[in-house]
């Protein structure tokens, strides 16, 4: 007989296949249509994984949304939706992890075939329309928290019968109360479509290696690691950077407002060492702090506050120089003492400071 309460309902867990789920009783998991494996709550509960396909709705904290034939590819024309109902007033964001994401490739940067869209009730920040291959990418959907009204996030896959397609999206509701539990996604700062918490990691543009998309403008944010004040960015391998530029020799590196007027990755305060003179916009056929270079070289930033990049693309791109970017960031210390105040910020201040960059 248990003489103390055991808190376990609605806690996140991982099943035997390392899929994220919620700790429920086996009966409740069966009732909601989930599959359970593994144990939780001192063996009194089971890790329940919920997976659904087209035109369903759910309020589960973690749910996997898959195309009808998954893991096989499908080919039929369809409009497939998933509606996530958010009833917990402490939830302010939904994170979408693209475990598998294969749709039609864009045409000159525009999604004219299969399309992925997101809509939300009262959401802030627009989620771009996506297509192509985006496996292992993620996005945050910001929704207002508080109150008793149910909010919704709707995922829409609009597919045709010309090519095949496949997807598996993990939808996770993010609790935005203070405090952070191990293994639980943290909320992203305002204005961040993507948020990374690792001190070093490889980040890449949507549909990298094929063709990036037109009309994008989104923030990629990184949690600043303790006692660090320098970030070094470098391409992972040869020819892993290609953004259209306004210069004649588009195969060379391009830096600054004039050469990178349309498409660019914004890195605040970048230079060879992070010291002035610095530049913010980078594009061209090579990634380099120096404009006009024929080889790649690291870019270093010592900008204060939250680490926030911004990718922007206009309405047109040269397809010969539109593979996108694949960059590794690495945080390190320069021997300076960093205040705690530089660890938490808001991208709104960042946007105001660099909106004319």
C-alpha positions as CSV (number, residue, x, y, z in Angstrom):
1,X,0.0,0.0,0.0
2,X,1.3,3.4,-1.0
3,X,1.4,5.9,1.8
4,X,2.4,8.9,-0.4
5,X,1.2,10.3,-3.7
6,X,3.1,9.5,-6.8
7,X,3.2,12.2,-9.4
8,X,3.3,10.6,-12.8
9,X,0.3,11.5,-15.0
10,X,1.2,13.6,-18.0
11,X,5.0,13.4,-17.3
12,X,7.1,12.9,-20.4
13,X,8.8,9.6,-20.9
14,X,10.5,7.4,-23.6
15,X,9.4,4.0,-24.7
16,X,11.5,1.0,-25.6
17,X,12.1,2.4,-29.1
18,X,13.2,5.8,-27.7
19,X,10.1,7.5,-28.9
20,X,8.8,10.3,-26.6
21,X,5.5,9.7,-25.0
22,X,3.4,10.5,-21.9
23,X,3.2,8.4,-18.7
24,X,-0.4,7.1,-18.5
25,X,-2.1,4.0,-17.1
26,X,-2.3,1.2,-19.7
27,X,-6.1,1.6,-19.7
28,X,-6.0,5.3,-20.5
29,X,-3.4,4.7,-23.2
30,X,-5.6,2.1,-24.8
31,X,-8.7,4.4,-24.6
32,X,-6.9,7.3,-26.4
33,X,-5.6,5.0,-29.1
34,X,-2.0,5.0,-28.0
35,X,0.6,2.2,-27.9
36,X,2.5,1.6,-24.7
37,X,5.9,0.0,-23.9
38,X,8.3,0.5,-21.1
39,X,7.4,1.5,-17.6
40,X,7.2,4.7,-15.7
41,X,6.1,6.0,-12.3
42,X,7.8,3.2,-10.3
43,X,6.2,0.7,-12.6
44,X,2.7,1.8,-12.1
45,X,2.4,3.5,-15.5
46,X,3.4,2.8,-19.1
47,X,5.0,5.1,-21.6
48,X,2.2,5.8,-24.0
49,X,3.1,6.9,-27.6
50,X,0.2,8.4,-29.6
51,X,0.5,8.3,-33.4
52,X,-2.2,9.6,-35.8
53,X,-2.7,10.3,-39.5
54,X,-4.9,12.4,-41.6
55,X,-7.8,14.6,-40.5
56,X,-7.6,13.7,-36.8
57,X,-7.5,15.9,-33.7
58,X,-5.9,15.4,-30.3
59,X,-5.0,17.2,-27.1
60,X,-2.1,14.9,-26.1
61,X,1.1,16.5,-25.0
62,X,3.2,14.5,-27.4
63,X,1.8,13.1,-30.7
64,X,3.3,11.7,-33.9
65,X,1.7,12.8,-37.1
66,X,2.4,10.5,-40.1
67,X,1.3,10.1,-43.7
68,X,-1.2,7.3,-44.2
69,X,1.2,4.7,-45.5
70,X,4.1,5.6,-43.2
71,X,6.9,4.3,-43.2
72,X,6.1,3.8,-46.9
73,X,5.8,6.7,-49.3
74,X,2.3,7.7,-50.5
75,X,1.5,9.0,-54.0
76,X,-2.2,10.1,-54.0
77,X,-3.4,13.7,-54.0
78,X,-4.6,14.6,-50.6
79,X,-5.2,17.4,-48.1
80,X,-4.1,15.9,-44.8
81,X,-4.6,17.8,-41.5
82,X,-3.8,17.3,-37.9
83,X,-5.5,19.5,-35.2
84,X,-3.7,19.8,-31.9
85,X,-5.9,21.2,-29.1
86,X,-4.0,23.0,-26.4
87,X,-6.0,23.0,-23.1
88,X,-3.2,23.5,-20.6
89,X,-2.9,27.3,-19.8
90,X,0.8,26.9,-19.1
91,X,1.6,25.8,-22.6
92,X,2.8,28.7,-24.8
93,X,4.6,26.9,-27.6
94,X,4.4,23.7,-29.7
95,X,7.6,22.3,-31.1
96,X,7.4,20.4,-34.4
97,X,10.3,17.9,-35.0
98,X,10.5,16.7,-38.6
99,X,11.6,13.1,-38.0
100,X,10.9,12.4,-41.7
101,X,10.0,15.1,-44.2
102,X,10.1,14.4,-47.9
103,X,7.9,16.4,-50.3
104,X,8.2,17.7,-53.9
105,X,11.2,19.9,-54.5
106,X,10.5,23.6,-55.1
107,X,10.5,25.2,-58.5
108,X,13.0,28.1,-58.6
109,X,12.5,28.4,-54.9
110,X,8.7,28.3,-54.8
111,X,6.6,25.4,-53.4
112,X,4.4,24.7,-56.5
113,X,3.8,21.0,-55.8
114,X,3.4,19.4,-52.3
115,X,3.2,22.0,-49.5
116,X,3.4,22.0,-45.7
117,X,1.6,24.8,-43.8
118,X,0.8,25.6,-40.1
119,X,-1.9,27.7,-38.7
120,X,-2.7,28.5,-35.1
121,X,-5.3,30.3,-33.1
122,X,-3.8,33.6,-31.8
123,X,-0.3,32.5,-32.7
124,X,2.5,34.9,-33.0
125,X,5.2,34.6,-35.7
126,X,4.5,33.2,-39.1
127,X,5.6,29.6,-39.9
128,X,6.8,29.6,-43.5
129,X,5.4,27.3,-46.1
130,X,7.8,24.4,-46.7
131,X,8.5,21.7,-49.2
132,X,11.4,19.6,-50.3
133,X,13.5,17.5,-47.9
134,X,13.6,18.8,-44.3
135,X,14.3,15.6,-42.2
136,X,15.8,16.4,-38.8
137,X,14.7,20.1,-38.9
138,X,12.3,21.6,-36.4
139,X,10.2,24.7,-35.8
140,X,8.5,26.3,-32.8
141,X,4.9,27.5,-33.1
142,X,4.3,30.3,-30.6
143,X,0.8,30.5,-29.1
144,X,-0.5,32.8,-26.3
145,X,-0.7,31.1,-22.9
146,X,-3.0,31.8,-20.0
147,X,-6.8,31.8,-19.8
148,X,-9.2,28.8,-20.0
149,X,-9.9,28.9,-23.8
150,X,-8.7,26.0,-25.9
151,X,-6.2,27.0,-28.5
152,X,-5.4,25.0,-31.6
153,X,-2.4,24.4,-33.9
154,X,-3.3,22.8,-37.3
155,X,-0.7,21.1,-39.5
156,X,-1.7,20.9,-43.2
157,X,0.0,18.7,-45.9
158,X,-1.3,19.6,-49.3
159,X,0.0,16.9,-51.7
160,X,-0.5,16.0,-55.4
161,X,-0.2,12.7,-57.3
162,X,2.8,13.7,-59.4
163,X,5.5,12.5,-57.0
164,X,5.7,10.4,-53.8
165,X,5.8,11.9,-50.3
166,X,6.4,10.8,-46.7
167,X,6.4,12.5,-43.3
168,X,6.5,11.9,-39.6
169,X,6.2,15.0,-37.4
170,X,6.5,14.9,-33.6
171,X,4.3,17.5,-32.0
172,X,5.3,18.5,-28.4
173,X,3.5,21.0,-26.3
174,X,5.9,23.2,-24.4
175,X,5.2,24.2,-20.8
176,X,6.5,27.7,-20.3
177,X,6.5,28.0,-16.5
178,X,9.9,28.8,-14.9
179,X,12.1,25.9,-14.4
180,X,13.5,23.3,-16.7
181,X,13.3,19.6,-16.3
182,X,16.1,17.3,-17.8
183,X,15.1,15.8,-21.1
184,X,12.3,18.3,-21.7
185,X,12.4,20.8,-24.5
186,X,12.8,24.4,-23.3
187,X,10.7,27.2,-24.7
188,X,12.2,29.2,-27.4
189,X,12.8,33.0,-27.0
190,X,10.3,35.2,-28.8
191,X,10.9,35.6,-32.5
192,X,12.8,32.3,-32.8
193,X,11.5,29.8,-35.4
194,X,14.3,27.4,-34.4
195,X,16.1,27.1,-31.1
196,X,19.3,25.1,-30.3
197,X,20.6,24.4,-26.8
198,X,23.9,22.6,-27.6
199,X,27.2,24.5,-27.2
200,X,28.2,23.3,-30.6
201,X,26.1,21.9,-33.4
202,X,25.6,21.9,-37.2
203,X,22.6,24.0,-38.5
204,X,21.4,24.1,-42.0
205,X,18.8,25.9,-44.2
206,X,15.5,24.3,-45.1
207,X,15.8,21.9,-48.0
208,X,19.6,22.2,-47.8
209,X,21.6,20.7,-50.6
210,X,18.8,21.0,-53.1
211,X,17.5,24.6,-53.3
212,X,16.5,27.0,-50.5
213,X,13.1,28.6,-50.5
214,X,12.1,32.1,-51.6
215,X,10.5,34.7,-49.3
216,X,11.9,33.4,-46.0
217,X,12.7,35.5,-43.0
218,X,13.2,33.7,-39.8
219,X,15.3,33.5,-36.6
220,X,17.7,30.7,-35.7
221,X,18.5,31.1,-32.0
222,X,21.1,29.4,-29.8
223,X,21.2,29.2,-26.0
224,X,24.4,30.8,-24.8
225,X,26.5,28.3,-22.9
226,X,27.9,29.4,-19.5
227,X,31.2,31.4,-19.5
228,X,31.3,31.8,-23.2
229,X,31.3,35.1,-25.2
230,X,32.6,34.0,-28.6
231,X,30.9,32.0,-31.4
232,X,32.9,30.6,-34.3
233,X,31.0,29.7,-37.5
234,X,32.5,27.5,-40.2
235,X,31.2,25.4,-43.0
236,X,31.3,21.6,-42.4
237,X,32.8,20.6,-45.7
238,X,33.6,21.9,-49.2
239,X,30.9,23.6,-51.1
240,X,28.4,23.5,-48.2
241,X,27.6,27.2,-48.6
242,X,25.8,28.7,-51.5
243,X,23.5,31.8,-51.3
244,X,22.7,34.0,-54.2
245,X,24.4,37.4,-54.2
246,X,24.4,40.7,-56.1
247,X,28.0,40.4,-57.2
248,X,29.1,39.5,-60.7
249,X,31.4,36.6,-59.5
250,X,28.8,34.7,-57.6
251,X,31.1,31.8,-56.8
252,X,33.1,34.0,-54.5
253,X,32.3,35.0,-50.9
254,X,30.1,38.1,-50.4
255,X,29.7,40.3,-47.3
256,X,27.7,43.3,-46.4
257,X,24.5,45.1,-47.3
258,X,25.2,45.8,-51.0
259,X,26.4,42.3,-52.0
260,X,23.9,40.5,-49.8
261,X,20.9,42.7,-50.4
262,X,18.4,39.9,-51.2
263,X,19.5,36.5,-49.7
264,X,21.8,36.3,-46.7
265,X,22.5,34.7,-43.3
266,X,22.7,37.5,-40.7
267,X,25.5,36.9,-38.1
268,X,25.7,39.9,-35.8
269,X,29.2,41.4,-35.4
270,X,31.1,38.9,-37.6
271,X,34.7,39.3,-38.6
272,X,37.9,37.3,-38.7
273,X,38.4,37.6,-34.9
274,X,35.1,39.1,-33.7
275,X,36.7,42.5,-33.3
276,X,35.9,45.6,-35.4
277,X,35.5,46.2,-38.2
278,X,32.5,43.8,-38.4
279,X,29.8,42.8,-40.9
280,X,26.4,41.2,-40.4
281,X,25.3,39.8,-43.8
282,X,26.9,36.8,-45.5
283,X,26.1,35.3,-48.8
284,X,27.8,34.2,-52.1
285,X,29.4,31.0,-53.2
286,X,31.9,30.8,-50.3
287,X,31.6,31.4,-46.6
288,X,34.3,33.8,-45.5
289,X,34.6,36.9,-43.4
290,X,36.5,38.5,-46.3
291,X,34.5,39.4,-49.4
292,X,35.6,38.2,-52.8
293,X,37.4,35.1,-51.4
294,X,37.6,31.8,-53.4
295,X,37.9,29.6,-50.3
296,X,35.9,29.2,-47.1
297,X,37.1,30.7,-43.7
298,X,35.5,30.9,-40.2
299,X,33.5,33.9,-39.1
300,X,33.8,34.9,-35.4
301,X,31.2,36.9,-33.5
302,X,31.5,38.4,-30.0
303,X,28.1,40.1,-30.0
304,X,26.5,40.3,-26.6
305,X,23.2,38.8,-25.6
306,X,21.4,35.9,-27.1
307,X,22.9,34.2,-30.0
308,X,20.5,34.9,-32.8
309,X,21.0,34.3,-36.6
310,X,18.5,35.3,-39.2
311,X,18.1,33.8,-42.7
312,X,16.4,36.0,-45.3
313,X,15.6,35.3,-48.9
314,X,13.8,37.4,-51.5
315,X,11.5,36.5,-54.3
316,X,14.2,35.3,-56.8
317,X,17.3,33.2,-56.7
318,X,19.9,32.0,-59.2
319,X,19.5,28.2,-59.1
320,X,23.2,27.7,-59.7
321,X,23.9,29.4,-56.4
322,X,21.0,28.3,-54.2
323,X,22.1,25.1,-52.3
324,X,21.7,26.9,-49.0
325,X,23.9,26.8,-45.9
326,X,25.3,24.1,-43.6
327,X,27.3,25.7,-40.9
328,X,28.7,24.5,-37.6
329,X,28.7,26.9,-34.6
330,X,31.0,26.5,-31.7
331,X,30.9,28.6,-28.5
332,X,34.0,29.3,-26.6
333,X,35.5,31.8,-24.1
334,X,37.9,34.6,-24.8
335,X,38.9,34.9,-21.1
336,X,36.3,37.6,-20.4
337,X,33.9,37.3,-17.5
338,X,30.3,37.1,-18.8
339,X,27.4,38.5,-16.9
340,X,24.3,36.4,-16.4
341,X,22.4,39.2,-18.0
342,X,23.9,38.3,-21.4
343,X,22.5,34.8,-21.2
344,X,18.8,35.7,-21.5
345,X,17.5,38.1,-24.1
346,X,14.7,38.7,-26.5
347,X,15.1,38.6,-30.3
348,X,12.9,41.7,-30.5
349,X,15.8,43.8,-29.3
350,X,18.1,42.0,-31.7
351,X,15.7,42.8,-34.6
352,X,15.5,46.5,-33.7
353,X,19.3,46.7,-33.5
354,X,20.0,45.0,-36.8
355,X,16.8,45.6,-38.8
356,X,18.7,48.0,-41.1
357,X,21.8,45.8,-41.4
